Amino acid sequence: MNNSPKILAGFFCILISFFSVAQLAFEKSPMDSTANNSIIKDLTPPHTDLLPTLTGNYIYGPATRIKFEIIEKESGWETTYFQIADLPYMKSDGRQMMPHDLNDGEYTMQYYSVDKEGNQEQVQEKTIYLDKHGPKVTPYFNITPTSFIEGIPVFSGSVDLIAEIVDNNVGVQKVTYRINEGPIVESDELHTIDFSKELSQLESETIIIEIKAYDTFYNISKTVIAFKTKE
């Protein structure tokens, strides 16, 4: 009996099965360019935080830079916009300072970022405070004036003077003073200056004390204290 046709048929079946398995393996191969080159679209917007100022809070001086921290881990950050009060939105570049036409006071800052895919986060809000004034200087005399000459108080007897310097926002950084035409002195005391010793050594009847107080933002206040003395 001739078995050649059966052997050939079996051989072709094995061969066809081999090519079928090879084709299936190729379709599932990790080298398949279609599987490897599939693109996952970035649908997640960035997240933006307003960074505190150097004082550790959100009080700004006229020259304080407005800085943000942006978290964007996928397509990459594109830009950040911010708005203060009712002013137009501005594009942040990390170098902007507070707008010059704003006065001292509390404001709302709104801001958001956009990534390279155009995903925009929801608008964030933060309450900030703008400080454009120097510390407040208040003089205290030990006695009451006996009269006034052209608005200048006149004291009779020995006069003691204490100046109190206060800045409730960012603190006092530096204080200088000058008595009459004397030298400018930088005070060792930032909050209370006692002029009693200097005044006791003066012979002039008219005394003018000029005090300059600087806060942490180097906002300056200038206070002139003028008075007269008589025996």
LINJOLIN-V509448 format. One record per pair of residues at least 6 apart in sequence whose C-alpha atoms are under 8 Angstrom apart, sorted by the first residue. I is the first residue (numbers start at 1). J is the second residue. D is the distance in whole Angstrom. If there is no record, write none. Layout:
BEGIN
I,J,D
I,J,D
END
This chain:
BEGIN
26,32,8
30,36,7
42,74,6
42,75,6
42,117,7
43,117,8
43,119,7
44,74,8
44,119,7
45,72,7
45,113,8
45,114,7
45,115,7
45,119,5
45,120,5
45,121,5
46,70,7
46,71,6
46,72,5
46,77,7
46,113,6
46,114,6
46,115,6
46,119,7
46,120,7
46,121,6
47,70,6
47,71,5
47,72,7
47,112,8
47,113,7
47,121,7
48,68,7
48,69,6
48,70,5
48,71,6
48,111,8
48,112,6
48,113,6
48,124,8
49,68,6
49,69,5
49,70,6
50,66,8
50,67,6
50,68,5
50,69,6
50,126,8
51,66,8
51,67,6
51,68,5
51,69,7
52,58,5
53,59,7
53,60,7
53,64,7
53,65,8
55,170,7
58,127,8
58,128,5
58,129,6
59,128,6
59,129,5
59,130,6
59,131,7
59,169,8
59,170,8
60,98,7
60,128,7
60,129,6
60,130,5
60,131,6
61,98,7
61,130,6
61,131,5
61,132,6
61,217,6
61,219,8
62,97,7
62,98,6
62,99,8
62,100,7
62,130,8
62,131,7
62,132,6
62,217,8
63,97,6
63,98,7
63,217,8
64,97,5
64,98,7
64,217,8
65,94,7
65,95,6
65,96,5
65,97,5
65,98,7
66,94,6
66,95,7
66,96,6
66,97,6
66,98,7
67,94,5
67,95,8
68,94,7
70,77,8
70,113,8
71,77,8
72,115,7
75,115,7
75,116,6
75,117,6
76,115,6
76,116,6
77,113,8
77,114,6
77,115,4
77,116,6
78,113,7
78,114,6
78,115,5
78,116,5
79,91,7
79,92,7
79,113,6
79,114,6
79,115,7
80,91,6
80,92,5
80,111,7
80,112,6
80,113,4
80,114,6
81,89,6
81,90,5
81,91,5
81,92,6
81,111,5
81,112,6
81,113,6
82,89,5
82,90,5
82,91,7
82,92,7
82,109,7
82,110,5
82,111,4
82,112,7
83,89,4
83,90,6
83,109,6
83,110,5
83,111,6
84,107,7
84,108,6
84,109,5
84,110,7
85,107,6
85,108,6
85,109,6
98,130,8
103,130,7
103,132,7
104,129,7
104,130,5
104,131,5
104,132,6
104,133,8
105,129,6
105,130,5
105,131,7
106,127,7
106,128,6
106,129,4
106,130,6
107,127,6
107,128,5
107,129,6
107,130,8
108,125,7
108,126,6
108,127,5
108,128,6
109,125,6
109,126,5
109,127,6
109,128,7
110,123,6
110,124,6
110,125,5
110,126,7
111,123,6
111,124,5
111,125,7
112,120,7
112,121,6
112,122,7
112,123,5
112,124,6
113,120,6
113,121,6
114,120,4
114,121,7
131,169,7
132,219,6
133,219,5
133,220,7
133,221,7
134,167,7
134,213,7
134,214,6
134,215,6
134,218,7
134,219,4
134,220,4
134,221,5
135,165,6
135,166,5
135,167,5
135,171,8
135,172,7
135,213,6
135,214,6
135,215,6
135,219,8
135,220,7
135,221,6
136,165,6
136,166,5
136,167,6
136,213,8
136,221,7
137,163,6
137,164,6
137,165,5
137,166,7
137,213,8
137,223,7
138,163,6
138,164,5
138,165,7
139,161,7
139,162,6
139,163,4
139,164,6
139,225,8
140,161,6
140,162,5
140,163,6
140,164,8
141,159,7
141,160,6
141,161,5
141,162,7
142,159,7
142,160,5
142,161,7
143,155,7
143,159,7
143,160,8
144,155,7
145,153,6
145,154,5
145,155,5
145,156,7
146,153,8
146,154,6
146,155,6
146,156,7
147,153,6
147,154,5
147,155,7
148,154,6
152,226,6
152,227,5
152,228,7
153,226,8
153,227,5
153,228,6
154,227,6
154,228,5
154,229,6
154,230,7
155,227,8
155,228,6
155,229,5
155,230,6
156,229,6
156,230,5
156,231,6
157,229,7
157,230,6
157,231,5
158,200,8
159,196,7
159,199,7
159,200,8
159,229,8
160,194,8
160,195,7
160,196,5
160,199,7
161,194,6
161,195,5
161,196,6
162,192,7
162,193,6
162,194,5
162,195,6
162,196,8
163,192,6
163,193,5
163,194,7
163,195,8
164,191,6
164,192,5
164,193,7
165,172,8
165,190,7
165,191,5
165,192,6
165,213,8
166,172,7
166,191,6
167,215,7
170,215,7
170,216,6
170,217,8
171,215,6
171,216,6
172,190,6
172,191,7
172,213,7
172,214,6
172,215,4
172,216,6
173,190,7
173,213,8
173,214,5
173,215,5
173,216,5
173,218,8
174,186,8
174,187,8
174,190,6
174,213,6
174,214,5
174,215,7
175,186,6
175,187,6
175,189,8
175,190,6
175,211,7
175,212,6
175,213,4
175,214,6
176,184,7
176,185,5
176,186,4
176,187,6
176,211,6
176,212,5
176,213,7
177,184,6
177,185,5
177,186,7
177,187,7
177,209,7
177,210,5
177,211,4
177,212,6
178,184,5
178,185,6
178,209,6
178,210,5
178,211,7
179,207,7
179,208,6
179,209,5
179,210,7
180,207,6
180,208,5
180,209,6
187,193,8
205,228,5
205,229,5
205,230,6
206,226,7
206,227,6
206,228,4
206,229,7
207,226,6
207,227,6
207,228,6
208,224,7
208,225,6
208,226,4
208,227,7
209,224,6
209,225,5
209,226,6
210,222,7
210,223,6
210,224,5
210,225,6
211,222,6
211,223,5
211,224,6
212,220,7
212,221,6
212,222,5
212,223,6
213,220,6
213,221,5
213,222,7
214,220,5
214,221,7
END
